[in-house]
Amino acid sequence: MQYSHSDAELVRQPIGYWSWAAHRATVDRIRAALAEIGTTQPQCWVLARVADAGTAKNRDDVSRLLGNYLDTGADGVDAEIDATVDRGWVAQDAEGGLRLTAAGTDFYVRAAALQADLWEERHRGISEEDYLTTLKVLQRFIHNTGGRAWHH
């Protein structure tokens, strides 16, 4: 791969721009691929949270957790939960418990496989060590600027 600048020039490049550009490229790619199979990234988040629960996951808990993902907000997550229910992927009981339906399980498996392929695509040519260093550096930037990024 050819980089945009020499090493000496890269160390002077603004992190704000490059982290934003990486974010845009990554999120745009994920969302475009998920749209091709007929879903949205937030719907996949809902399916993943419900699938990981094992038992019925409370709607309020899912909404609270996912509301912080990429500035989605509670209203956006609630609409995406409703969409997964409307599509027959998630069933909601009277107490707000959510569980995957058979159709939801089938679709989740398909979406998870696509997400795994996208992970491999993004990580091509990047060692685990480099990835770990990158995440630690980004978290240090967040810490140093008084930001908050943890969503769990």
N, C-alpha and C positions, 0 to 999 in steps of 0.2 A: 504494500500500500504506500502511496505517496502522501505525505503529510502536507498541510497547508503552509507550514513555515519550518525553518531550521530549528533545531533544539534550542539554540540561543534565543531565537525569536519566540518560540512556543512558551517558554517560561515567563514571558512578559504578556502573554495573551490574557484577556479578561475571563475569569471563571464564569461570571454571570452569563456571558454570551455562549460559551461552549457548553455549559450545563443546560442552558435553555435549548440550544440547537440539538443536543443529544436527547433531551426530553421530547421535543417536538418530533424528531425523526422516529424515535422509539414508539411513542404513543400513536402517532399517525399510522405507522406500519401495523401495529397490533390491531387498531380499530378498523383499518381497511381489510385486513385478513379476516377478522371476525364478522364484518359486514358481508363478506363473500359467503359465509355459511349461515347468514341470517340472524345475527345477534349483535349485541353491543358489548363493550368491555364491562360496563357496570352489571349487565345481566350475567356475565360470566363470573363476576365477583360474587353475586348473589348465589349462583349455583354452587360455586366452590365452598362458600361458607355453610350452606345448607348441607352439601354433600359431606363435608368434614365433620359435621355435628354427630353423626351416627344415630341420634334420636332427634325428635322435633326440635328445631332451633327457634327461639322466640323472635318474632318479627322486630320488636323494639331493639333487641340486642344486635340483630343483623343491621338494622338501619343505623344505629349508633356507631357501630364499628366501621361500616362502609361510608358513612357520611363524611369522613375525613379523607377518603381516597381522592386524590387529584381534584380537590375542591368541588366534589360532587354535591355535597350538602344533603341534609336529611330529606328534603322534598324531592330531590333528584333520585335518591336511593329508593324512597317509597314508590315513586313512579316506576322504577325498574323492577322492584319486587312485584308490583301489580302486573307488570308486563310478563314476568315469568309465570305468574299465576294464570293470567289470561291465555298464555300460550300452552298451558297444560303441563309445564315443566315442574312446577311447584304447587303443592296443595297447602292450603292454610286452614287450620281448624278454628273453632270458635274462640279459643284463647289466644290466637295469634301465633300458634306453633306452625312452623314451616317444615315441610319434608319434600324430598324429591319424589316425583311420580316415576313410573316406569319410563315414560317418554322423556322425562327430565334426566333420568339416569343415563339413558342412551345418548341424549344430546350432550350431556356433561362429558361423557367419555370422549365424544367426538371433539368437543371444544378443548378439552384438556390435551388431547393428542396434538391439535393444532398449536396450542400454547407451547407445548414441548418442542415442536418443530421451530417455532419462532424463537424460543430460547436458544436453541442450537444455532440458528441463523445469526442472532445478535452476538453470540459468544465466539463465533468463528475467529480463530487466530488470537484469542485472548485467553491467557492462562488463568487458572483459578487464583493463583497468587496475585496476578495483576488486577483481577476483578476485585479481590478482597482489598487490596491497597486502594483501589479507586473508591470503593464504598466507604472505607475508613477516612479517606481524604474528604470526600463529600460530607460525611457526618461531622468532621472537624470544622469544615466551612460553616455548616449549619450551627454548630455549637458556638463558634467564634463570633458569629453575627447575631446571636441571641434568638435564632430561629427554632422552630419546632417541626419535626417531620415524622415522628413516630406515630403510626396509625393503629397499633395494637394496644 
